[in-house]
């Protein structure tokens, strides 16, 4: 199960206190598989992989609690043995991916629109603040953040608010059967079909369009899947490994040195007038773009369509996330001051000076 949690907590607390006293930045490092995501951090490494092991798991309760350094692959294997899975289908990006990194990055896979996001599945967290205080959500309450859902704050915060020690996550049953239905069509036809299918009572768990192929994954009881396949009348079916390759960006589409953008948009929004190669995921709500267009142009087009754009990968990624307006900037700074007053945790990972 890994090192004793009290021992690792004490080691983390000592390192945090030293960093605070000396004004040294700490770069929180798990498996390092998402190091490309966000702005670079320069600081002393605080490694979490030694803080590993499943703390509690009762399949009947549909909840698993694990230390943050536990490998994602180990958690998924344990769940699979009981016929269960993480509902939000998190990307791995490598064998070293940890559950703490999954929560900190807040990234979900193709199942996200149909089963919820990471933040929907995180039921509780235990964190260590910049003052080396151990805080468990649902127990101790910090006065300055009363009213905030701490687990949601930590999900997607990229380690800028605190060090994750433990996470408790809601899980669900694995489907009995899965099928990937495929049609050949153009972008406009695919967009229309995805919107139509989203309104139907079908066991859909993924929809993506790439090049000239629309793919739909259906999953559930084997009888329901067979019936759905008959009603959809696809041009063909194919193995389901496409979705794992999409999740972990192993498809040929992602083999490019040009910047990779992720646009989060209302599914019904029309195709965006930007040059480059497109891949539609989440039924059109997530659109991957490989393009040399300027950040200003990409973001302005995304905002005009009712969404936002994240520079997911780039050689020079100084501003990956949509700039904050004055109100949100003030909120982010207040939270940083509350959880990490000395600004030692992953400084600048999301935004400059936060």
N, C-alpha and C positions, 0 to 999 in steps of 0.2 A: 504493500500500500504506500510505501515511500517513507520519508523521514517523519519523525514526530512533529506534529503541527506546532506544539509549543516551542520546540527548539528552533524551527524555521522562523516562527514569528519573532522570537527574541533576536535572531540574527538580522532579520529585516529591520527591526526597530533600532538596533545598534547602528546599522549602516545609515538609516534615515537620520538619526540624531547627529551622526558625524557630518553628514552632508549638509544638514541645516546649519550646524555650528560653523562650518567652513564656507558656506555659500556655494557648495558644489552641486551642479546639476546631476540628476540621476536619469539614465536611460533605462526604462523597464524593458527587459528582454525575456521573452518566453522561448518559443521555437524559432523565432526570427523569420518566419515565413511571410509575414506581412510588412517587413521592413521597408518595402518600396512604397507603401501606402501612407500618405501624409508627408509632412515636411521632415527633413532630417533633424535628428537630435544629437547634440554633441555633449557628452557627459560621461560620468562613471557608470558602468553597467551594473544594474541590479537584476540579477538572474533569478528567474522564478521556477525553473524546471525541477529543482530539488524539492519544491513544495508540491508534491504530486501524490495522487492516490484518491480513490473513491471513498468518501467518508460515509455515505449512507445511500442505499438504493433498495427500495421495495417496489418491485414491478407493479404490484396491485395499487400502489399509491400514485403511480405515474409521475414520480419526482425522483431526480437523481441529484445528489450533492457531492461535489468533488472539489479538491484543492485546485487552485488556478493553474498550476504547472502540469496538470494531468494531460497527457496527449489525447487529442481529439479522437484519434484512431482507437485508442484503448477504450474510451467511453462508448464509441459507436459499436465496437465489438461486444462489450458487455451488454449493451441494450439489445443488440441483435440476438444474443443468446436467449433473451426473454421475448423475442418477437416484437421488439420496440425500436424506436428511433428518435432522433432529434427532428422535430417537425419542420424546422426552418431550413434544413438542408444546407448547413454552412460550408463554404469553400474551405479546402485544406491548403492549397498552394504549396504543399510539401508535406513530408512525413512527420516533421517535427511540430506541426500545428498543435497548440494547447487550447484548452477550454477557456482559460483566462484571456488569451489572445482573441478567441472567437467573440467573447462578450465585449472586450475592449474595442475591437474594430467594428462590431455591430453589423457584420455583413451576412446576408442571407442568400440562398441559392434559388434555383428556378421555382421551388415550391412556395416561395414567400407570399404571393398574393392569395394563395388558396389555403394556407395553413398558419399564416402569421409571420411576423418578423422576430428577430432575436429578442428584442425588448418585450415582445408579447409572451415569450416563453420563460424569461428570467423571473423567478419568484422571489429570490432573495440573494443578497451578497454579504460577504464579510470583507471589509477593506481596512487598510491602514492609512491614516491620514499623513499629511506632511509634518504633523507634530508627533508622529509615531504612536498615535492612539488607534486602538483596534475598535472598529465600529461595525456592528452587525445590524443590518436592516431588520426592522421588526422588534428590536430590543432597545438598545440605547438610541436616543434621539438627540441630534445636535440642535441646539436652540436656534442657531442662525439659519438653518435650512428646514425648519418645521414646515410641514405642508408639502415638501418635495418627496417624490418617490425615489429614494436613493438608488435602488436597483436600476431604474430607468435612467437616472443621471449617469451612472457608471457605464451603462451600455452605449457603446459608440463614442465614449469620451477619450479614447485612445490613450488611456493611462495618465491623462493630464490632471485628474482630480484625486487620484489615490491609487494605492497598490491593491489590486484584487488578491484576496487570500483564499476565499471559497466562493463558489457559486452554486445556487440551487436552481434547477431547470426543470420545467414541465416537459414531459415526453409523451409520445403517443404510439399507437400500434402500427407496425409495418403492414402495408397492404398485402392481401393474399396474392394479388396478381397485378401486373402492370403491362401496358401496351403503348407503343409509340406509333401513332398514325401519321402518315406523310402525304402531302399534296404538293404538286408543282403548280405555282401561280406567281403572279407579279406582286409587287408591294401593296398596291391599292386593293387588290383582291384579298390578300392575306389580312390586311388591316380590317376590312369589312367582315371577313370570316371570323376573326378573333373576337370582334365585338358581338357578333351574333351568337357565337358559342358561349361567351361569358354570361349571356342572359338565359341560357338553357340549364336545366337540372341534370347535368352530366358530371361524372366523377373526374373532372379535369384537375390535374396537379401540375401542369406546366404547359406553356404555349410559347413558341419561339419561331421567328422567321429570319432566315439567313440566305442571301442570294436569291434563289428562286424556289426554295422549299419551305413550306409551312409544316411545323411539327407540333403535334398535340400529344401530351402524355395523359393517359387515363389510368386510374389505379383504384383498387378497392377489392371488394369480394369478387371472386372469379366470374360469377354469373353476371354481375353488374358490368364488369369490364367487357365481357363477351357481347352483352347486349348493346353497350355503348359503341363498340367497334362496328357492329352491324349497322347501327343507325347512322354513324358518321360516314360510312362508305368511303374510306380513304383510297388514294391511288395505290398505296402500298403500306407496309409496316416494316419496322426495322428494330434492331436491338436497342435496349434502353440505355446503353452506355453513353449515348450522345449527351445526356443530361449531366453526367458526371464530368465529361469533357468540357461542357459549357460552364458548369459550376466552377471548375478549377482553371478555366481559360487555357485549355489544351487544344482547342480547335484551331485549324489553320488560320481562321479569321484573326486570331490574336497574335500571329507571328509577324509583327511589324515593329519597326523602330520608331514610327511616328507616334505622337501622343495618343493615348487612349482615354476617351471621355465616357462617363456614365451620365446619361440624362434621365432624370426622374420626372415623368410627365403624366398627365391624365391619359388613360388609355385611349380615349376618343380623340385626342389631339391629332391634327393632320401631320403628315411627314414634314420635317423641319428643313428649311432651305439652307443646308450646309453641305459643302463638298466633302467627300470622303467615303469610306466604306461603313455600312450600317449593319447591325445585328439587333433584332428586336427580341426582347425577353419579357417575361411577366405579362404576356398578353398585350404588349405595347406600352406598359407602364415604365419599363426600363429599356432604354435604347443605347446600345454601345456604339460609339463613333470613333473611328480611327481617322484622324484628320490633322492637317497642318494649319487649319483655320486659327485665328487669334482667339485667345481666351475671352476677350471682351465680346467678340462676335458670337462665340458659342454660348456664353452665358446670357447675353441679351436675347438671343433667339429662344433659349430655354425658358427664360422668365416670361417672354411674350406669349409662350404657349401654356403658361400656368404652372411651370415646374422650375427646376434648377439643374445645374450641371456641376459635376465633380471631375476634376482632372485626375483620373485614376492612376495612370502611369505616364511618366514623362522623364526625359533625361534631366531636365531642370524643372523641378516641381516646387517652386517657392510659394505658390498660392493654389493648393489643390482644391480647397473648399470655397464655396460661394462666400464672398465677403459679408461680414455681419453688418446689419444696420445699427444705428446708435442704441436702440433699446436692447437688442439681443447682445450687443457687445457689452453693455453695462451688466446684464444678467450673467454672462459668461465670466466677466471679471470678478463679480461678487462671489460666484461659486468657487472660483479659483482661490480667492482670498480666504474663503471659509475652510475649504478642505486642504489647501496647500499654500498657506500664507507666505512661505519663503520661496515659492515658485521653484521647487527643486524637481518635481515630477514631470518628465518629458516636456520641458519648456519649449514652446514653439511648435510642437508636433502638429497641432491643428491650425493655429493662428499665431502670428508674431505677438510676443509679449503675453501669451496665455499658456 
